[in-house]
């Protein structure tokens, strides 16, 4: 290891503007590998509704229990669109729907540009909340989506789960859905 590399890396992490060490490391992966930040996908032709609180009794920081809906602008659709419920990764401990590189928003914009309705979900993180609270938040987000997505051209009978690492235990039923 080069002299001073660790000190420089720690200083770099400390000075970055992202919210968590996980997000900072995520950003550094791109920069150290010589990759540029992802180019933001245009939101032209899309309707985006941000920071909708999905929880019936939200905590103090409502943004941690919120979601964004991305839908095609065209209202001439003859039928409701399929819905992708997108969960950011981070092992229930890190990241946010508003990641510093804009990856999650780009995914949702790309899906909506192809005629789907995309829902980008935030949930509370450990250790500030204990298990099963992040999974319970995901269940509330799914319930909100099923009950409200038709207001956004989405079909409540065709909701699919996608995302990064946190979505997999839910989709496989490993964590089980808490009763809500």
C-alpha positions as CSV (number, residue, x, y, z in Angstrom):
1,X,0.0,0.0,0.0
2,X,1.3,3.4,-0.9
3,X,2.3,5.6,2.1
4,X,-0.4,8.0,3.1
5,X,-3.0,6.1,1.0
6,X,-5.1,5.1,4.0
7,X,-4.9,8.6,5.6
8,X,-5.9,10.1,2.2
9,X,-8.8,7.6,1.8
10,X,-10.1,8.4,5.3
11,X,-9.9,12.1,4.7
12,X,-11.7,11.6,1.4
13,X,-14.5,9.7,3.1
14,X,-14.8,12.3,5.8
15,X,-15.1,15.2,3.3
16,X,-17.6,13.7,0.9
17,X,-21.2,15.0,1.1
18,X,-23.0,11.7,1.0
19,X,-25.0,10.5,4.1
20,X,-23.4,7.2,5.1
21,X,-20.0,5.5,5.0
22,X,-21.6,2.9,2.7
23,X,-22.7,5.6,0.2
24,X,-19.2,7.1,0.4
25,X,-17.6,3.8,-0.4
26,X,-20.0,3.3,-3.2
27,X,-19.0,6.6,-4.7
28,X,-15.3,5.9,-4.2
29,X,-15.7,2.6,-6.2
30,X,-16.7,4.6,-9.2
31,X,-13.9,7.2,-8.8
32,X,-11.1,4.8,-8.0
33,X,-12.0,2.6,-10.9
34,X,-11.7,5.6,-13.3
35,X,-15.5,5.6,-13.9
36,X,-17.4,8.8,-14.2
37,X,-20.5,9.5,-12.2
38,X,-23.5,8.0,-14.1
39,X,-25.0,10.5,-16.4
40,X,-28.5,11.5,-15.1
41,X,-31.3,10.2,-17.3
42,X,-33.6,12.9,-18.5
43,X,-37.0,13.2,-16.8
44,X,-38.6,14.6,-20.0
45,X,-41.9,12.9,-20.7
46,X,-42.2,11.6,-17.1
47,X,-44.3,12.6,-14.2
48,X,-42.4,12.3,-10.9
49,X,-44.0,12.6,-7.5
50,X,-41.4,12.7,-4.7
51,X,-41.4,12.0,-1.0
52,X,-44.8,10.5,-0.6
53,X,-45.2,9.2,2.9
54,X,-46.4,5.6,2.8
55,X,-46.5,4.8,6.5
56,X,-49.9,5.3,8.3
57,X,-48.0,6.4,11.5
58,X,-44.6,7.8,10.3
59,X,-41.7,8.4,12.6
60,X,-40.2,11.9,13.2
61,X,-38.2,11.8,9.9
62,X,-41.0,11.1,7.4
63,X,-38.4,11.0,4.5
64,X,-37.2,7.7,5.8
65,X,-40.7,6.2,5.2
66,X,-41.3,7.8,1.9
67,X,-41.3,6.8,-1.8
68,X,-41.1,8.5,-5.2
69,X,-43.3,7.5,-8.1
70,X,-42.1,7.7,-11.7
71,X,-44.7,7.4,-14.4
72,X,-44.9,8.0,-18.1
73,X,-46.4,11.4,-18.9
74,X,-48.7,10.0,-21.6
75,X,-52.3,9.6,-20.3
76,X,-53.3,8.0,-23.5
77,X,-52.5,4.5,-22.2
78,X,-55.4,2.1,-22.8
79,X,-54.6,0.0,-19.8
80,X,-52.7,0.5,-16.5
81,X,-49.0,-0.2,-16.6
82,X,-47.0,-2.8,-14.7
83,X,-45.3,-1.5,-11.5
84,X,-41.8,-2.0,-10.3
85,X,-41.3,-1.5,-6.6
86,X,-37.6,-0.6,-6.3
87,X,-35.8,-1.1,-3.0
88,X,-32.3,0.3,-2.5
89,X,-29.6,-2.0,-1.1
90,X,-27.4,-1.5,1.9
91,X,-28.1,-4.6,4.0
92,X,-30.9,-2.8,5.9
93,X,-28.2,-0.6,7.4
94,X,-27.1,1.9,4.7
95,X,-28.0,3.9,1.6
96,X,-31.1,5.9,0.6
97,X,-33.4,6.2,-2.4
98,X,-31.6,9.4,-3.1
99,X,-28.1,7.8,-3.4
100,X,-25.2,10.3,-4.1
101,X,-24.6,8.9,-7.6
102,X,-28.3,9.1,-8.7
103,X,-28.3,5.4,-9.6
104,X,-31.7,4.6,-8.1
105,X,-33.4,7.6,-9.7
106,X,-31.8,6.7,-13.0
107,X,-33.2,3.1,-12.8
108,X,-36.7,4.4,-12.1
109,X,-36.5,7.0,-14.8
110,X,-35.4,4.4,-17.3
111,X,-38.2,2.1,-16.3
112,X,-40.8,4.8,-16.6
113,X,-39.4,5.9,-19.9
114,X,-40.2,2.4,-21.1
115,X,-43.9,2.6,-20.1
116,X,-43.7,1.1,-16.6
117,X,-44.5,2.8,-13.3
118,X,-41.5,2.8,-11.0
119,X,-41.7,3.3,-7.2
120,X,-38.4,4.1,-5.4
121,X,-38.7,3.2,-1.7
122,X,-36.9,4.5,1.4
123,X,-37.1,2.6,4.7
124,X,-35.7,3.1,8.1
125,X,-32.2,1.6,8.8
126,X,-30.5,-0.4,11.5
127,X,-29.2,0.2,14.1
128,X,-31.6,3.2,14.6
129,X,-34.4,0.7,14.4
130,X,-34.4,-3.0,15.2
131,X,-35.5,-5.9,13.0
132,X,-38.2,-6.4,11.7
133,X,-38.8,-2.6,11.3
134,X,-37.1,-2.2,7.9
135,X,-39.1,-5.2,6.6
136,X,-42.2,-3.7,8.2
137,X,-41.5,-0.5,6.3
138,X,-41.2,-2.4,3.1
139,X,-44.5,-4.1,3.8
140,X,-46.2,-0.7,4.3
141,X,-44.6,0.6,1.1
142,X,-46.0,-2.5,-0.8
143,X,-49.5,-1.9,0.8
144,X,-49.5,1.8,-0.1
145,X,-48.5,0.8,-3.7
146,X,-51.2,-1.8,-4.0
147,X,-53.8,0.7,-2.6
148,X,-52.7,3.9,-4.5
149,X,-50.8,3.1,-7.6
150,X,-53.8,3.2,-9.9
151,X,-53.8,7.0,-9.2
152,X,-50.4,7.0,-11.1
153,X,-51.4,4.8,-14.1
154,X,-50.1,1.7,-12.3
155,X,-51.9,-1.7,-12.2
156,X,-52.2,-2.8,-8.5
157,X,-52.5,-6.4,-9.7
158,X,-49.1,-6.3,-11.5
159,X,-46.6,-5.1,-8.9
160,X,-43.1,-6.6,-9.0
161,X,-40.3,-6.2,-6.6
162,X,-36.8,-5.2,-7.7
163,X,-33.8,-3.6,-6.3
164,X,-30.4,-4.2,-4.7
165,X,-29.4,-6.4,-1.8
166,X,-32.2,-5.5,0.7
167,X,-34.9,-6.5,-1.9
168,X,-33.7,-10.1,-2.2
169,X,-34.5,-11.4,1.3
170,X,-38.0,-9.9,0.9
171,X,-38.5,-11.4,-2.6
172,X,-37.4,-14.8,-1.4
173,X,-39.5,-14.6,1.7
174,X,-36.5,-15.0,4.0
175,X,-37.5,-12.3,6.4
176,X,-41.2,-13.0,6.1
177,X,-43.7,-10.2,5.9
178,X,-44.6,-8.8,9.3
179,X,-48.3,-8.4,10.0
180,X,-49.4,-4.8,9.4
